[in-house]
Amino acid sequence: MLKSLMIVGCGSFVGGALRYLLTRTVQNWIDGWMPAGTLAVNVLGCLLIGLFCGLSQEWMPQSLKLFLTVGFCGGFTTFSTFMNENMQLLRISDAAGMCLNVVVSLVAGFVALYAGYQAARLF
């Protein structure tokens, strides 16, 4: 159990650090729409977890799957931040922006997840 916790913790550290860097980079690049960085991270995270889960069905050792899915993707994606940013949009009376963010995030996330599974079939 301790080994599994260490594997997840290491993956979470890497995923969290990359989430921070990518979110900041996207926010600086977009320079405006508040949740763009979180949206980018969550969609990419969905693609990656789809790819990792698809690959793990064939050859991936359990410890690597744990590192990549629970650890890395768990640290990389940001559902709680996503929800908080939607609340911030509501607080500034941008209900349309909040609805757009929710719909785009869910649709793009599912499409990316599906694409990850399909990409895994190529390996």
C-alpha positions as CSV (number, residue, x, y, z in Angstrom):
1,M,0.0,0.0,0.0
2,L,2.8,2.4,0.8
3,K,4.4,1.8,-2.5
4,S,1.1,2.6,-4.3
5,L,0.8,5.8,-2.3
6,M,4.3,6.9,-3.3
7,I,3.5,6.1,-6.9
8,V,0.3,8.2,-6.8
9,G,2.0,11.0,-4.9
10,C,4.9,11.2,-7.5
11,G,2.4,11.3,-10.4
12,S,0.3,13.9,-8.6
13,F,3.4,16.1,-8.1
14,V,4.3,15.9,-11.8
15,G,0.7,16.5,-12.9
16,G,0.1,19.4,-10.5
17,A,3.3,21.1,-11.6
18,L,2.5,20.7,-15.3
19,R,-1.1,21.9,-14.6
20,Y,0.2,25.1,-13.0
21,L,2.7,25.8,-15.9
22,L,0.2,25.0,-18.7
23,T,-2.7,27.0,-17.0
24,R,-0.5,30.0,-16.6
25,T,0.9,29.8,-20.1
26,V,-2.6,29.5,-21.7
27,Q,-4.0,32.3,-19.5
28,N,-1.1,34.6,-20.6
29,W,-1.6,33.6,-24.2
30,I,-5.4,34.1,-24.3
31,D,-5.2,37.1,-22.0
32,G,-8.9,37.4,-21.1
33,W,-11.4,34.7,-20.8
34,M,-10.9,33.6,-17.2
35,P,-11.3,29.7,-17.4
36,A,-9.4,29.2,-20.7
37,G,-6.3,27.7,-18.9
38,T,-8.5,25.3,-16.8
39,L,-10.4,24.3,-19.9
40,A,-7.2,23.5,-21.8
41,V,-5.9,21.5,-18.9
42,N,-9.1,19.5,-18.4
43,V,-9.5,18.7,-22.1
44,L,-5.9,17.6,-22.4
45,G,-6.3,15.6,-19.2
46,C,-9.3,13.8,-20.7
47,L,-7.3,13.0,-23.8
48,L,-4.4,11.7,-21.8
49,I,-6.5,9.6,-19.4
50,G,-8.3,8.1,-22.3
51,L,-5.0,7.3,-24.0
52,F,-3.5,5.9,-20.8
53,C,-6.5,3.7,-20.0
54,G,-6.7,2.5,-23.5
55,L,-3.1,1.6,-23.5
56,S,-3.3,0.0,-20.1
57,Q,-5.8,-2.6,-21.3
58,E,-3.0,-4.1,-23.5
59,W,0.4,-3.9,-21.9
60,M,0.8,-1.3,-19.2
61,P,2.1,-2.5,-15.8
62,Q,-0.3,-1.7,-12.9
63,S,2.2,0.6,-11.2
64,L,2.6,2.7,-14.4
65,K,-1.2,2.8,-14.8
66,L,-1.5,4.0,-11.2
67,F,1.1,6.7,-11.7
68,L,-0.4,8.0,-15.0
69,T,-4.1,7.8,-14.3
70,V,-4.7,8.3,-10.5
71,G,-1.4,10.2,-9.9
72,F,-0.6,12.3,-13.0
73,C,-4.1,12.9,-14.4
74,G,-5.5,13.3,-10.9
75,G,-2.9,16.1,-10.2
76,F,-3.2,17.5,-13.7
77,T,-7.0,17.9,-14.1
78,T,-8.8,20.4,-12.0
79,F,-12.5,19.7,-11.4
80,S,-12.7,21.7,-8.2
81,T,-11.0,24.7,-9.9
82,F,-13.4,24.3,-12.8
83,M,-16.4,24.5,-10.5
84,N,-14.9,27.5,-8.6
85,E,-14.3,29.4,-11.8
86,N,-17.9,28.8,-12.8
87,M,-19.0,30.3,-9.5
88,Q,-16.7,33.3,-10.1
89,L,-18.5,33.8,-13.5
90,L,-21.8,33.7,-11.7
91,R,-20.6,36.2,-9.1
92,I,-19.8,38.7,-11.9
93,S,-23.2,38.1,-13.4
94,D,-21.9,36.2,-16.4
95,A,-24.4,33.3,-16.4
96,A,-24.0,32.9,-20.2
97,G,-20.2,32.6,-19.8
98,M,-20.7,30.1,-17.1
99,C,-23.1,28.0,-19.2
100,L,-20.7,28.2,-22.2
101,N,-17.8,27.1,-20.0
102,V,-19.7,24.1,-18.6
103,V,-21.0,23.0,-22.0
104,V,-17.7,23.4,-23.8
105,S,-15.8,21.7,-21.0
106,L,-18.1,18.7,-20.9
107,V,-18.4,18.2,-24.7
108,A,-14.7,18.9,-25.4
109,G,-13.6,16.7,-22.5
110,F,-15.7,13.8,-23.7
111,V,-14.5,14.2,-27.3
112,A,-10.9,14.3,-26.1
113,L,-11.5,11.2,-23.8
114,Y,-12.9,9.3,-26.8
115,A,-10.0,10.5,-29.0
116,G,-7.5,9.2,-26.4
117,Y,-9.1,5.8,-26.4
118,Q,-9.1,5.7,-30.2
119,A,-5.5,6.8,-30.4
120,A,-4.6,4.0,-28.0
121,R,-5.9,1.5,-30.5
122,L,-3.2,2.6,-32.9
123,F,-0.5,1.2,-30.6
